[in-house]
Amino acid sequence: MLYAWGMRRAAARGEAWPRHRAVAFYALGLGSYALVEFGFLGVYASELRWAFTARIALLLLAVPGLISLGRPLELTRAGLGPAGRARFDRILGGRLARILGNAVFATLFVAIAFCVFLTPIAGVLRTTPWIGEALGPVTTVVGLALVLPLMALTAARTSTFLAIEFLLAFAELVVDSVPGILLRLNDQILDHAVSIGGPAWWPSPLHDQHLAGDLLWFIAEVADVPVLLMLLVRWVRRDRVEAQSFDDLTDAEHEALVQAHLRGDRGE
């Protein structure tokens, strides 16, 4: 397992990796993945729309968030040498990582991805065996690509930028709910897939679709809450750092900064 190998590498370099992070990675992260993939949702995803929808939504939003509690990026960095850490920091500070680590981009990407549930493509994905099997790990990897850069606090952003990002991400809560609401309110079978007869307790195709919409709406909205809290924490921490940097200025440095700002305002 790469995570265990990373802990050995970190220990070899004198970095004591916290045990609670390893427990979070294995018990919450990999445990939740196994529960979704090998439990009821994974077994009946091809027959039940709501099971398929809940499976994909959880693998894209919830499972990556639980895996990230193990801080795999920080563990990777802890096991690298000085040159490797410098390259790793450059990657995390690069344009791609900044885009993926933007909460607004992640929210829009998820909303667009969820729109697939409103098309016949969802039926193809659900009823094709090899696609259904591949969707589990692929969806989880995509979710990690969105969550891990967001968790990394390497990007130097101002408190103003973080405040704007927080407000936009809060507004995107409405966008996240649209696919689930449309799936819930539509009275036509949107994925055009023919359900195989099952036990008597199985819902009708239309009720199945409505349940899928309810779950998609609920999971998408709940998953946004930790992101908003994390952005709020980053905003407060960054604002505190900027305030401290101004407090540390001498009177002469502060006066020079004010004069430079005033000259800039006058276009000089």
VMD Tcl script that draws the C-alpha trace (Angstrom):
set ca {
  {0.00 0.00 0.00}
  {1.36 3.38 -1.06}
  {0.22 5.07 2.12}
  {2.12 2.60 4.32}
  {5.18 2.97 2.10}
  {4.90 6.74 2.48}
  {4.83 6.42 6.26}
  {7.99 4.31 6.15}
  {9.69 6.88 3.93}
  {8.67 9.68 6.28}
  {9.91 7.74 9.32}
  {13.23 7.09 7.59}
  {13.64 10.86 7.23}
  {12.79 11.49 10.88}
  {9.21 12.60 10.24}
  {6.87 11.02 12.80}
  {3.55 10.64 11.01}
  {0.53 11.12 13.34}
  {-1.27 7.85 14.00}
  {-4.72 9.42 13.89}
  {-4.17 10.43 10.25}
  {-3.33 6.84 9.31}
  {-6.45 5.65 11.13}
  {-8.54 8.24 9.30}
  {-7.10 7.18 5.94}
  {-7.66 3.46 6.39}
  {-10.82 3.37 8.54}
  {-12.73 6.36 7.20}
  {-11.26 6.75 3.72}
  {-10.70 3.23 2.44}
  {-13.40 1.91 4.75}
  {-16.03 4.19 3.22}
  {-14.87 3.24 -0.28}
  {-15.26 -0.46 0.53}
  {-18.67 0.15 2.09}
  {-19.95 1.96 -0.99}
  {-18.38 -0.30 -3.62}
  {-18.93 -3.69 -1.99}
  {-22.08 -2.94 -0.03}
  {-25.68 -2.54 -1.13}
  {-25.04 0.46 -3.39}
  {-22.33 -1.30 -5.37}
  {-24.18 -4.60 -5.66}
  {-27.49 -3.15 -6.84}
  {-26.23 -0.12 -8.77}
  {-26.99 -1.70 -12.15}
  {-30.61 -2.49 -11.19}
  {-31.62 0.50 -9.08}
  {-31.25 4.08 -10.26}
  {-31.13 5.46 -6.74}
  {-28.38 3.02 -5.73}
  {-26.34 3.95 -8.83}
  {-26.84 7.68 -8.24}
  {-25.96 7.49 -4.55}
  {-22.90 5.36 -5.33}
  {-21.48 7.85 -7.84}
  {-22.31 10.90 -5.73}
  {-20.68 9.42 -2.63}
  {-17.58 8.28 -4.52}
  {-17.19 11.72 -6.07}
  {-17.91 13.85 -3.01}
  {-17.88 12.00 0.31}
  {-15.24 9.27 -0.05}
  {-12.46 11.58 -1.37}
  {-13.14 13.97 1.50}
  {-12.73 11.16 4.03}
  {-9.57 9.91 2.30}
  {-8.13 13.42 2.44}
  {-8.36 13.36 6.24}
  {-5.27 11.14 6.07}
  {-3.39 14.04 4.42}
  {-1.82 11.95 1.63}
  {-0.24 15.01 -0.02}
  {1.49 16.04 3.19}
  {2.65 12.45 3.69}
  {4.09 12.41 0.17}
  {5.96 15.62 0.87}
  {7.25 14.33 4.21}
  {8.86 11.35 2.49}
  {10.72 13.42 -0.10}
  {14.17 14.95 0.06}
  {14.81 18.69 -0.31}
  {14.94 18.57 -4.12}
  {11.83 16.39 -4.29}
  {9.95 18.69 -1.94}
  {10.85 21.70 -4.08}
  {9.50 19.98 -7.20}
  {6.40 18.85 -5.31}
  {5.74 22.39 -4.06}
  {6.11 23.73 -7.60}
  {3.51 21.24 -8.82}
  {1.07 22.20 -6.07}
  {1.69 25.86 -6.81}
  {1.20 25.38 -10.56}
  {-1.73 26.55 -12.63}
  {-3.44 23.16 -12.83}
  {-3.36 22.67 -9.06}
  {-4.69 26.21 -8.52}
  {-7.59 25.53 -10.88}
  {-8.42 22.16 -9.33}
  {-8.03 23.63 -5.85}
  {-10.56 26.37 -6.52}
  {-13.84 25.64 -4.74}
  {-15.88 27.33 -7.47}
  {-14.34 25.15 -10.20}
  {-14.98 22.00 -8.16}
  {-18.61 22.94 -7.57}
  {-19.26 23.74 -11.22}
  {-17.51 20.56 -12.34}
  {-19.64 18.44 -10.01}
  {-22.84 20.18 -11.13}
  {-22.02 19.53 -14.79}
  {-21.08 15.92 -14.05}
  {-24.37 15.37 -12.23}
  {-26.27 16.61 -15.28}
  {-25.35 13.26 -16.88}
  {-28.04 11.70 -14.66}
  {-30.59 13.69 -16.66}
  {-29.63 12.00 -19.95}
  {-29.77 8.49 -21.47}
  {-26.00 8.31 -20.93}
  {-26.73 7.48 -17.29}
  {-28.62 4.38 -18.40}
  {-25.69 3.22 -20.52}
  {-23.25 3.78 -17.68}
  {-25.49 1.97 -15.24}
  {-26.34 -1.12 -17.29}
  {-23.00 -1.78 -19.03}
  {-21.11 -4.16 -16.70}
  {-17.51 -3.20 -17.50}
  {-18.30 0.51 -17.37}
  {-20.05 0.08 -14.05}
  {-17.01 -1.67 -12.59}
  {-14.59 0.97 -13.88}
  {-16.72 3.88 -12.67}
  {-15.93 3.20 -9.01}
  {-12.16 3.79 -9.01}
  {-12.32 6.39 -11.80}
  {-14.92 8.48 -9.97}
  {-12.93 8.29 -6.74}
  {-9.72 9.41 -8.48}
  {-11.55 12.36 -10.06}
  {-12.95 13.30 -6.66}
  {-9.47 13.15 -5.12}
  {-8.15 15.39 -7.92}
  {-10.69 18.00 -6.84}
  {-10.43 17.60 -3.06}
  {-6.69 17.15 -2.43}
  {-5.54 20.42 -4.08}
  {-8.29 22.19 -2.17}
  {-6.97 20.73 1.08}
  {-3.38 21.75 0.31}
  {-2.66 25.14 1.87}
  {0.37 25.90 -0.28}
  {-1.12 28.56 -2.51}
  {-0.38 32.12 -1.39}
  {-3.78 33.79 -1.65}
  {-4.90 37.03 -0.14}
  {-7.73 37.23 2.36}
  {-9.75 39.19 -0.21}
  {-9.39 36.38 -2.77}
  {-10.40 33.78 -0.18}
  {-13.40 35.88 0.86}
  {-14.59 36.10 -2.74}
  {-14.00 32.37 -3.23}
  {-16.03 31.63 -0.09}
  {-18.95 33.79 -1.20}
  {-18.98 32.32 -4.71}
  {-18.81 28.77 -3.34}
  {-21.72 29.60 -1.04}
  {-23.73 30.84 -4.02}
  {-22.90 27.64 -5.91}
  {-24.95 25.68 -3.38}
  {-27.92 26.51 -5.60}
  {-26.17 25.18 -8.70}
  {-25.43 21.87 -6.99}
  {-29.09 21.31 -6.24}
  {-30.35 21.78 -9.81}
  {-29.63 18.26 -11.23}
  {-31.21 16.57 -8.22}
  {-34.28 18.80 -8.31}
  {-34.79 18.21 -12.05}
  {-34.41 14.47 -11.57}
  {-36.93 14.56 -8.71}
  {-39.58 16.64 -10.46}
  {-39.44 15.02 -13.91}
  {-42.22 12.50 -14.59}
  {-40.48 10.86 -17.56}
  {-37.83 8.14 -17.29}
  {-34.78 10.12 -18.32}
  {-32.12 7.41 -18.62}
  {-34.32 5.22 -20.90}
  {-32.96 2.09 -19.20}
  {-35.26 -0.90 -18.77}
  {-35.20 -2.13 -15.19}
  {-34.90 -5.85 -14.58}
  {-37.67 -7.33 -12.45}
  {-36.69 -7.55 -8.81}
  {-38.17 -8.18 -5.38}
  {-41.59 -6.82 -4.47}
  {-40.07 -4.05 -2.37}
  {-38.31 -2.50 -5.37}
  {-39.70 0.90 -6.37}
  {-41.35 1.52 -9.72}
  {-39.08 3.03 -12.41}
  {-40.51 6.51 -11.85}
  {-40.32 6.27 -8.06}
  {-36.79 4.93 -8.45}
  {-35.86 8.05 -10.43}
  {-37.46 10.33 -7.85}
  {-35.52 8.62 -5.05}
  {-32.34 9.11 -7.09}
  {-33.11 12.83 -7.38}
  {-33.74 13.14 -3.65}
  {-30.45 11.42 -2.79}
  {-28.46 13.39 -5.37}
  {-29.83 16.66 -4.03}
  {-29.17 15.71 -0.41}
  {-25.63 14.37 -0.93}
  {-24.55 17.33 -3.08}
  {-25.79 19.88 -0.55}
  {-24.35 18.12 2.51}
  {-20.98 17.63 0.80}
  {-20.68 21.39 0.24}
  {-20.78 22.17 3.97}
  {-17.25 20.89 4.82}
  {-15.85 22.79 1.82}
  {-17.45 26.01 2.99}
  {-16.14 25.50 6.51}
  {-12.65 24.82 5.21}
  {-12.71 27.95 3.06}
  {-13.91 29.98 6.03}
  {-11.04 28.66 8.17}
  {-8.50 29.44 5.43}
  {-9.94 32.94 5.07}
  {-9.74 33.65 8.82}
  {-6.20 32.25 9.08}
  {-4.97 34.23 6.09}
  {-6.57 37.43 7.39}
  {-4.85 36.87 10.75}
  {-1.47 36.39 9.04}
  {-1.90 39.56 6.97}
  {-2.93 41.55 10.04}
  {0.12 40.29 11.95}
  {2.42 41.23 9.07}
  {1.14 44.82 9.23}
  {1.50 44.91 13.02}
  {5.14 43.85 12.70}
  {6.00 46.86 10.51}
  {7.94 49.70 12.08}
  {6.50 53.21 11.95}
  {8.88 54.13 9.14}
  {8.00 51.04 7.11}
  {4.31 51.67 7.64}
  {4.64 55.28 6.53}
  {6.61 54.24 3.44}
  {3.93 51.69 2.56}
  {1.17 54.28 2.92}
  {3.04 56.79 0.77}
  {3.68 54.17 -1.92}
  {-0.02 53.30 -1.92}
  {-1.03 56.96 -2.23}
  {1.39 57.51 -5.08}
  {-0.05 54.51 -6.84}
  {-3.61 55.83 -6.41}
  {-2.56 59.10 -8.08}
  {-0.98 57.18 -10.92}
  {2.51 58.55 -10.17}
}
mol new
graphics top color blue
foreach p $ca { graphics top sphere $p radius 0.5 }
foreach p [lrange $ca 0 end-1] q [lrange $ca 1 end] { graphics top cylinder $p $q radius 0.2 }
display resetview
